[in-house]
Amino acid sequence: MHDQDTPKPGARYDLLEQMALYLMTGDDQPIWSVADIGRDLDDPTGVEDAVRGLRRAGLVHQTTDGFVFATRAGWRMVEIVGKVS
């Protein structure tokens, strides 16, 4: 009998986006390099895709020199949802 749920195809990607946004809205520092986020979350290549998705959703801004930070909408989303994992 099968007693474990099959994960949704995008669940890992969604979680990576969520963790990256939570990291950017934490108390540690307001602006991050994508490489630092990748190292912190142990997934450098996946974080690049996650940050791109967050940018497209309007939750993250990226500077011309590659640093990223949460937008006002990103901060508000985290306030509404709360930091859950």
C-alpha positions as CSV (number, residue, x, y, z in Angstrom):
1,M,0.0,0.0,0.0
2,H,1.2,3.5,-0.8
3,D,1.2,5.7,2.4
4,Q,3.3,8.6,1.2
5,D,1.9,11.5,-0.8
6,T,3.5,12.2,-4.2
7,P,5.0,15.7,-4.1
8,K,3.6,18.1,-6.7
9,P,6.1,18.8,-9.5
10,G,6.8,22.4,-8.6
11,A,6.8,21.9,-4.8
12,R,10.6,22.0,-4.5
13,Y,10.8,25.2,-6.7
14,D,8.0,26.9,-4.7
15,L,9.8,26.1,-1.4
16,L,13.1,27.5,-2.8
17,E,11.3,30.7,-3.8
18,Q,9.7,30.9,-0.4
19,M,13.0,30.4,1.5
20,A,14.8,33.0,-0.7
21,L,12.1,35.6,0.0
22,Y,12.1,34.8,3.7
23,L,15.9,35.2,3.7
24,M,15.6,38.6,2.0
25,T,13.0,39.8,4.5
26,G,14.9,38.7,7.6
27,D,16.6,40.8,10.1
28,D,20.2,40.0,9.0
29,Q,20.6,42.2,5.9
30,P,18.2,43.9,3.4
31,I,20.2,43.4,0.2
32,W,21.8,40.1,-1.0
33,S,23.8,38.8,-3.9
34,V,22.2,35.9,-5.7
35,A,25.4,33.8,-5.0
36,D,25.1,34.5,-1.3
37,I,21.5,33.3,-1.2
38,G,22.5,30.2,-3.2
39,R,25.3,29.4,-0.7
40,D,23.0,30.1,2.3
41,L,20.3,27.8,0.9
42,D,22.7,25.2,-0.5
43,D,21.4,25.4,-4.0
44,P,23.2,28.0,-6.2
45,T,21.7,27.0,-9.5
46,G,18.2,26.6,-8.2
47,V,18.3,30.0,-6.4
48,E,19.0,31.7,-9.7
49,D,15.7,30.4,-11.1
50,A,13.9,31.1,-7.9
51,V,15.1,34.8,-7.8
52,R,14.1,35.1,-11.5
53,G,10.6,33.9,-10.6
54,L,10.3,36.2,-7.7
55,R,11.4,39.1,-9.9
56,R,8.7,38.3,-12.5
57,A,6.1,38.1,-9.7
58,G,7.2,41.6,-8.5
59,L,8.3,40.4,-5.1
60,V,12.1,41.1,-5.6
61,H,14.1,43.9,-7.3
62,Q,17.5,43.3,-8.8
63,T,20.1,46.1,-9.1
64,T,22.2,46.5,-12.2
65,D,25.2,45.0,-10.4
66,G,23.2,41.9,-9.5
67,F,22.2,42.4,-5.9
68,V,18.6,41.6,-5.0
69,F,16.2,42.8,-2.3
70,A,12.5,42.3,-1.5
71,T,10.0,44.8,-2.8
72,R,7.3,46.4,-0.7
73,A,5.0,43.7,-2.1
74,G,7.4,41.0,-1.1
75,W,7.6,42.4,2.5
76,R,3.8,42.6,2.6
77,M,3.3,39.1,1.3
78,V,5.6,37.8,4.1
79,E,3.6,39.9,6.7
80,I,0.3,38.4,5.5
81,V,1.4,34.8,5.2
82,G,3.9,34.8,8.0
83,K,7.2,32.9,7.9
84,V,6.1,29.3,7.8
85,S,8.0,26.3,6.5
